[in-house]
Amino acid sequence: MNKRKRLDDKLYKITRPQAIERDSIDGYPCCVICGAPATEVHHILPRGRGGTSELNNLACLCRYCHENLAHGVFAKETQRKLEERNRDLC
């Protein structure tokens, strides 16, 4: 494992709970796309493409939206909306 990945893994342990708190309503994490209960934290720009685990690159998603984002028909449009949303949060 390279140094960058180790550092990013440590950062993720800190920022993942922060993303969950940020994307929660009444203490329950919600999918930022559809509002359903969120079960996963998504890297908006994937780590494999140079993304990091900084808070502005994370979004809570339900399993359905996460799968759809990765493989669905509207993946590019949804990805663009997530990038805009997190850019506005910073």
C-alpha positions as YAML, in Angstrom:
chain: A
units: angstrom
residues:
- id: 1
  name: MET
  ca: [0.00, 0.00, 0.00]
- id: 2
  name: ASN
  ca: [1.47, 3.35, -0.97]
- id: 3
  name: LYS
  ca: [1.85, 6.31, 1.37]
- id: 4
  name: ARG
  ca: [-0.89, 8.38, -0.31]
- id: 5
  name: LYS
  ca: [-3.45, 5.60, 0.13]
- id: 6
  name: ARG
  ca: [-2.49, 5.06, 3.78]
- id: 7
  name: LEU
  ca: [-2.87, 8.77, 4.50]
- id: 8
  name: ASP
  ca: [-6.20, 8.90, 2.67]
- id: 9
  name: ASP
  ca: [-7.46, 5.85, 4.60]
- id: 10
  name: LYS
  ca: [-6.65, 7.68, 7.85]
- id: 11
  name: LEU
  ca: [-8.42, 10.80, 6.58]
- id: 12
  name: TYR
  ca: [-11.48, 8.73, 5.60]
- id: 13
  name: LYS
  ca: [-11.81, 7.46, 9.18]
- id: 14
  name: ILE
  ca: [-12.18, 11.11, 10.23]
- id: 15
  name: THR
  ca: [-14.27, 12.52, 7.38]
- id: 16
  name: ARG
  ca: [-16.70, 9.61, 6.89]
- id: 17
  name: PRO
  ca: [-18.51, 10.31, 10.20]
- id: 18
  name: GLN
  ca: [-18.46, 14.03, 9.37]
- id: 19
  name: ALA
  ca: [-20.15, 13.35, 6.01]
- id: 20
  name: ILE
  ca: [-22.76, 11.19, 7.73]
- id: 21
  name: GLU
  ca: [-23.47, 13.95, 10.25]
- id: 22
  name: ARG
  ca: [-23.63, 16.62, 7.53]
- id: 23
  name: ASP
  ca: [-26.03, 14.58, 5.39]
- id: 24
  name: SER
  ca: [-28.30, 13.58, 8.29]
- id: 25
  name: ILE
  ca: [-31.78, 14.81, 9.12]
- id: 26
  name: ASP
  ca: [-32.92, 14.35, 12.72]
- id: 27
  name: GLY
  ca: [-29.88, 12.14, 13.33]
- id: 28
  name: TYR
  ca: [-30.52, 9.78, 10.42]
- id: 29
  name: PRO
  ca: [-28.21, 9.78, 7.38]
- id: 30
  name: CYS
  ca: [-30.15, 10.50, 4.20]
- id: 31
  name: CYS
  ca: [-29.27, 9.88, 0.57]
- id: 32
  name: VAL
  ca: [-28.43, 13.26, -0.94]
- id: 33
  name: ILE
  ca: [-30.02, 12.18, -4.23]
- id: 34
  name: CYS
  ca: [-33.38, 10.68, -3.26]
- id: 35
  name: GLY
  ca: [-33.70, 11.28, 0.51]
- id: 36
  name: ALA
  ca: [-33.96, 7.56, 1.41]
- id: 37
  name: PRO
  ca: [-31.96, 6.23, 4.36]
- id: 38
  name: ALA
  ca: [-28.28, 6.37, 3.40]
- id: 39
  name: THR
  ca: [-26.21, 3.24, 3.87]
- id: 40
  name: GLU
  ca: [-23.04, 4.19, 1.99]
- id: 41
  name: VAL
  ca: [-20.59, 7.08, 1.71]
- id: 42
  name: HIS
  ca: [-19.59, 7.80, -1.89]
- id: 43
  name: HIS
  ca: [-16.37, 9.39, -3.16]
- id: 44
  name: ILE
  ca: [-17.63, 11.89, -5.74]
- id: 45
  name: LEU
  ca: [-14.33, 11.87, -7.59]
- id: 46
  name: PRO
  ca: [-13.20, 8.25, -7.15]
- id: 47
  name: ARG
  ca: [-9.92, 7.67, -5.37]
- id: 48
  name: GLY
  ca: [-8.72, 5.72, -8.39]
- id: 49
  name: ARG
  ca: [-9.09, 8.88, -10.48]
- id: 50
  name: GLY
  ca: [-7.23, 11.10, -8.02]
- id: 51
  name: GLY
  ca: [-10.05, 11.89, -5.59]
- id: 52
  name: THR
  ca: [-9.40, 12.04, -1.88]
- id: 53
  name: SER
  ca: [-11.42, 11.44, 1.25]
- id: 54
  name: GLU
  ca: [-11.74, 15.14, 2.02]
- id: 55
  name: LEU
  ca: [-15.21, 16.03, 3.25]
- id: 56
  name: ASN
  ca: [-16.08, 18.00, 0.11]
- id: 57
  name: ASN
  ca: [-15.54, 14.82, -1.95]
- id: 58
  name: LEU
  ca: [-17.94, 12.64, 0.07]
- id: 59
  name: ALA
  ca: [-21.70, 12.22, -0.15]
- id: 60
  name: CYS
  ca: [-24.10, 9.87, 1.64]
- id: 61
  name: LEU
  ca: [-26.14, 7.66, -0.68]
- id: 62
  name: CYS
  ca: [-28.61, 4.81, -0.42]
- id: 63
  name: ARG
  ca: [-27.52, 1.53, -1.98]
- id: 64
  name: TYR
  ca: [-29.82, 1.98, -4.99]
- id: 65
  name: CYS
  ca: [-28.51, 5.44, -5.88]
- id: 66
  name: HIS
  ca: [-24.91, 4.34, -5.31]
- id: 67
  name: GLU
  ca: [-25.36, 1.42, -7.72]
- id: 68
  name: ASN
  ca: [-27.20, 3.63, -10.21]
- id: 69
  name: LEU
  ca: [-24.47, 6.24, -10.00]
- id: 70
  name: ALA
  ca: [-21.82, 3.65, -10.80]
- id: 71
  name: HIS
  ca: [-23.68, 1.76, -13.53]
- id: 72
  name: GLY
  ca: [-26.95, 3.53, -14.31]
- id: 73
  name: VAL
  ca: [-28.25, 5.39, -17.31]
- id: 74
  name: PHE
  ca: [-28.12, 8.75, -15.52]
- id: 75
  name: ALA
  ca: [-24.70, 8.23, -13.92]
- id: 76
  name: LYS
  ca: [-22.97, 11.19, -15.62]
- id: 77
  name: GLU
  ca: [-25.81, 13.62, -14.89]
- id: 78
  name: THR
  ca: [-26.04, 12.49, -11.27]
- id: 79
  name: GLN
  ca: [-22.27, 12.74, -10.89]
- id: 80
  name: ARG
  ca: [-22.37, 16.32, -12.21]
- id: 81
  name: LYS
  ca: [-25.11, 17.26, -9.72]
- id: 82
  name: LEU
  ca: [-23.15, 15.78, -6.81]
- id: 83
  name: GLU
  ca: [-20.05, 17.72, -7.84]
- id: 84
  name: GLU
  ca: [-22.07, 20.97, -8.01]
- id: 85
  name: ARG
  ca: [-23.72, 20.27, -4.64]
- id: 86
  name: ASN
  ca: [-20.45, 19.71, -2.84]
- id: 87
  name: ARG
  ca: [-18.79, 22.67, -4.54]
- id: 88
  name: ASP
  ca: [-21.61, 24.85, -3.15]
- id: 89
  name: LEU
  ca: [-21.11, 23.43, 0.37]
- id: 90
  name: CYS
  ca: [-17.51, 24.65, 0.53]
...
